[in-house]
Amino acid sequence: MKMFAKKCYLLRCLVLLLAAIFFVNIVMGLAGKSAFSFASQQKRDVYMFCPRSIFDKVYSDVEIQIFKSPFDFPFYVSKNPSDFFIAAFENDRLIFYYTNSRLFAGFSNIKIGTTVEKVKKSRLSFVDRFAIVRGNSTYTYNDNNLGQNYDVSIVKNSYYLFLFYDRIVNPNVVCGIFMVKKSLWDEFLLNEHPISSKKNVVQSLIFSLEKIQLLHLNSIRAYLQKPYFVFSDNLSKLARVHSQNMAKYNFFSHTDSFGKTPQDRFKSAGILYLKLGENIAMGTKLLPFFANHLLLNSKGHRQNIEGNFEIVGAGCALDPNYENVYYTQDFAVLRD
C-alpha cells in the first residue's frame, strides 16, 4: 500500500513537472513572438531624402491616411497612435517627416525619450533664428519657441532638424522629431500667405488640419501611456465654430465674442456632460503638431490632454489677413 502511494505521488509530481515545462514553453514562445514582433517594429530606420520605396517598405504594416497639406504635395499620416508619423515626398524622396514614436530609430543617437542633457552633448549646433538667403538678400525669421519648446539644427545645409521637448517631465526629454527640406521650410516661412493663397482648397485644407490634430492628440496619449480618445463629430463642430469666431473677430479667449463660455456653448448645443475641458492655440502658419506640442508644455492645457476625458473634438479656422491658424479642442465625459 505504501509502495502504491509512493508511485502515485511520483506520478503526480511527474505530471506537475510536465505541465510546468509545457506552461513555461508556451510563455517563452509567446514572449519570443512578442520580442520578435517588437524587434521587427523597431526597424523604423528612415532618413531624409530616402527613396519612397524604402520608406514604404519600412512602414509596410502601418495603415496610412492621405490629407491635403499647405504644400504642393499631400501628407501621408499614420493612423497608428503608437507608431505615428506625418510624411511627404517630392520626386519620390522623403522631404518632410515628423514622428513622436519610440519605434523611430532616431537621428544621430537622438530618439524619443532622449534627455535634453544628452542632446546638448551631441555635435549638433542649434540656431537662435532662421536666416534665409534668397538671391542677394538675407531675411531673418524670429521664432520665440526656439530654445524653449524646441531646438532646430541645420543638417548639411540641406534640411532642418527640429527636436521638440517635453518640458514638464523631469528630466526634460525629446518628445517629437521633425525633419524638413530646408528650402521648402524657408519658402513656407517667407511666404506671407501659404495657406490662404490656396483658395480653391482652403476649406478642405482646414479640415485636414483638424483631422491631423486629432490623430496627433492620440499619438500623444500613446506617448503618455494613456487610453486613446474617441473622436466626436459633435464636439468638433462645437470647436470649429469657436475657432471661426476667434478668427473672424480677431480675439483669443475661451469666452467668445457673444460672451459665451465653453459651458454655455455645450449647453446651447444640447451636449450633456459630466465633465468638460477646452484647449485653444493660435499662431502664424501653425501646423497641428506644432500646436499640440505648445499645448503639451502648458500645464493647464496638458491636464486636459493627459486627463481622464473620454471624447475629444477639434476645430480649426484661418484668419487670412495674418495667416493666423486658430485651433480649439473640446474634451468631455458625457452623461449616459
N, C-alpha and C positions, 0 to 999 in steps of 0.2 A: 504493500500500500504506500509506504514511504517512497519507494522507488518510482511508483506511478506518479505520485505527487511531484516528485523532483523532475520527472520527464515533462509533466505538464507545465511546470514553472519554467524550465528551459525552453519549451516550445513557445510559451507566451513571450519570453524575453527575445527569442529569435524573431517572432512576428513583429514585436515592437521595434526591434532594430531595423528590420527590413522596411517597415513603414517610415521610420525616421530617415533612413537613407533615401527612400523614394521622395519624401517631402523635401529634403534638402536639395535633391537633384532638380525637382520641379522649381523650387525657389531660385536656385542658382541659374537654371535655364532661363527663367523669366528675367532675372537680373541681367543675365548676359545679353538677352534680346534688347532690354531697355538700354543697356550700356552701348550696344551696337547701334541702336536707333539714335541715341543721343550723339554718339560719335559721328554718325553719318550726317546728322543735322548740324554738327559743328563746322562742317565744311562750307561755310558761307564766306568763302575767300574770294571776294570780288575787289576790283580796284578801278580807279578812274581810267577811263578810255579803254577799258577791257571790251572785247568784241561782244556783241549782243548774244552770239551763240554760247559763249562761256557763261554769261550771266543767266541765260535761260536754263542752262544745264545745272548750274548751282542751285537755282530756285525752282527746279522742275516739279517739286512736290508741293509748292505753295499756290493757293488759289489767288488769282490776281484780278483786280478791278481797274478799268481804264477810266480816267477822268480828264476833263479839259484842264489846261494849265494857262498861266499868263504868257507862256512862250509859244513858239511855233511848233510845238510837239506835245503830245499828251503825257500825263503822268500815269505810270503803272504802279498801283498801290496794293500792297499785300493785305489780304483780308484776315490774316492770322495775327491776333494781337501779340502773341509771344514771339513772333518772328516777323515783325513789322518792318516795312521799308517803303520809300517812295523813290521811284527811279524814272529816268528819262534818257532818251537816246537821240543821237544825231549822227547820221550816216552809219548807223549800226554800231556806234560806240557809246559807252556809258559816259554821260556828261553831267548827270545830276543824280545824287544818291544820298538819301537820308535814312538813318536807322536808329532805333533805340533798343535793339535786340541784343541780348547777351550771346546769341549764336553767331553774331558777326565776328569774323576772325580778327578784325581790328586794323589799325594803321600804326606802323612803327611801334608795336607793342602797346599801343593805347587802345583800350577796349571799353565797352560799357562796364562801369564799376571801377575803372582806374582812378586812383586818387589824384587830386589836384597837385599834391606834392610831387608825385611821380611825373606828372605832365610837365611841371616846371623844371624837372631834372632832365627832360628829354632834350634833344638837339634842335627842337623846333623853336623858331623865333616868331613872336606874335606882333601884329600891327596894332597901333592905337588909333588908326583912322584908315579909310580907304583912299589911297592916292591913285587916281585913274588917269592914264595918259590917253588922250585922243588927238591924233595928229601932232601938232606942235604945242598943244596945251595940256596942262595937268590940272585935274579937278580933284577937289578934296570932298569926301563924303564922310561926315562925322556920324558915329553911332554910339549913343550913350551906353549901350549894353556891352560894348567891347570891354573885356576885362572884368565885367560884372557877372552877367548871365552866361556869357560865352567868350571864348578866345578864338581868334582867327589867325591862321598862318597861311602864307603863300608858298605853295609847293612847286618847285621847279619853274616858277613864274608862269605856270600853266593852269593851275586851279587853286581854289581856296579850300582850306580845311577848317570847318567850324567844330569846336568842342563845346557842347552845352553842359553846364554844371548843375547838379542838384545842390544848391547852397544851404538847404535846410537840414540835410542829414549830416551826421558827424562820423567820419570825416567827409568833406566835400568830395564828390565823385563825378565822373563823366556819366551823363545820363542820355546823351544824344550825340551823334556824329553826322555831320553834313559835309559832303564834298561836291563842289560845283565848278564847272569850267570858268576860268577867270574872266575871259572876255564876255561870256554870257551874263555873268553876275554884274560885271561893270556896266554893261548896257542897261540892265534892269535897274541899277541904282541911278544911273544918269537920266533914264527915260522918265519924263515928268508924268506920263500917263500910260504906263504899261498895261493896266487893266481896263480902264475906261475907254481906251482907244479901240478896243475890240468890240465895237458897237453891236455887231451882229450876233455875238455870242456872250455878251457880258452877263446876261441873266443866267445862262447855263453854266458859266464860269463861276459865278457866285454860288450857285447850287453845288458845284463840285467842291468848292472850298468848305462848304458846310459839311458835306459827307466825309471829306478827308479829315476834318477836325474831329468828327465823331469817332472815326476809326482810330485816329491817333490817341484820343482820350482812352479808349480801351487798351491800347498798347501801353499807355502809362499805368493803367490799372494792372496790367501784367507785370510791369517793372516793379510796381509797389506790392505785388503778390496779393491783389485784391480781386474779388469776384467781378466779372465784367458787367458793365451797364447794359440794360435793354434800351434800345433806341425807340424814341416815341415821336411819331409824326405830329401829334397834338402839341407836345412841348416844343418841337422845332418851329411850328407855326407861331407859337407864342413868342419864342425867342427871336424869330425873324422880324416880327412886327416891331419889337423893341429896338433891334439893330437899325431897322429902317427909320424909326422915329429919331434915333440919335443922329443918323447920317443926314436926315432931312433938315433937322433943326439945329445941327451943329452943337451938340452937348454930349457929355459923357457922365452918366449917372444911372443908378438903379431906379430912381424916380423919374418917370417920363415927363414929356412936355405938358401933359394933362394933369400932372400931379399924382399919377397912379404909381403905387409901389408894386413890387413883384406879387405880393399877396393880393392886391387889388386886381392885377391882371389875371392871375389864376382864377379868382372868383368870377370875374367877368366872362371868362372862357368856360365856366362851368366845370373846372377841373377840381375834384375833391381830393384833398391831400392830408396826410398825417404830418408831413414834414416837407419843406421845400428849401431850395438854395439857388443862388444865381451868381454867375461869374460874367464879367464883361471885360473886353480887351479892345484896344484901338491902337492903330499905328499906320504909318505911311507904308503902302505896299506890303502889308503884314500878311505873310503866308501862315497857314493854320498851325504848323508845328512850331513856328516861332512864337505865336500867341500862346499856345499851350505851355511852352517852356517858361514864358514870363509868368503865367498864372501859377505854375507849379512852384515857383520861387517866391510867391506871395502867400504868407501864412493863412490868411482868411480864405483866399481862393483855393489854396491847396486842401483845406479842410473839406471843401465841397468835393474836390476831385478824389480824395482818398477816404472820404467818409462812407457811411452805410446807406447812401442813397441807392435806389434800385433802378430808376429810369432816368434818362437824360435826353435832352433835345438841344440842337444848336442852330442858331440863325445868324446869317451874315448879311451885311449891306455895305454899299460903297458910296462915299462922298466923292464924286468925280472931280470936284474943284481942286482938292488937295490930295486926291488918291488915298485918302484915309479909309482903311478897311475896319469895320466895326463887327465884333463878334459878341453874341450873347449865348450863354449856356444856362439852361434851366434844369435843375435837378429836383427829384421828388420821390417820396414814398407815398403811394396813392392809398386812399381808403378802399376797402373791399366793396 
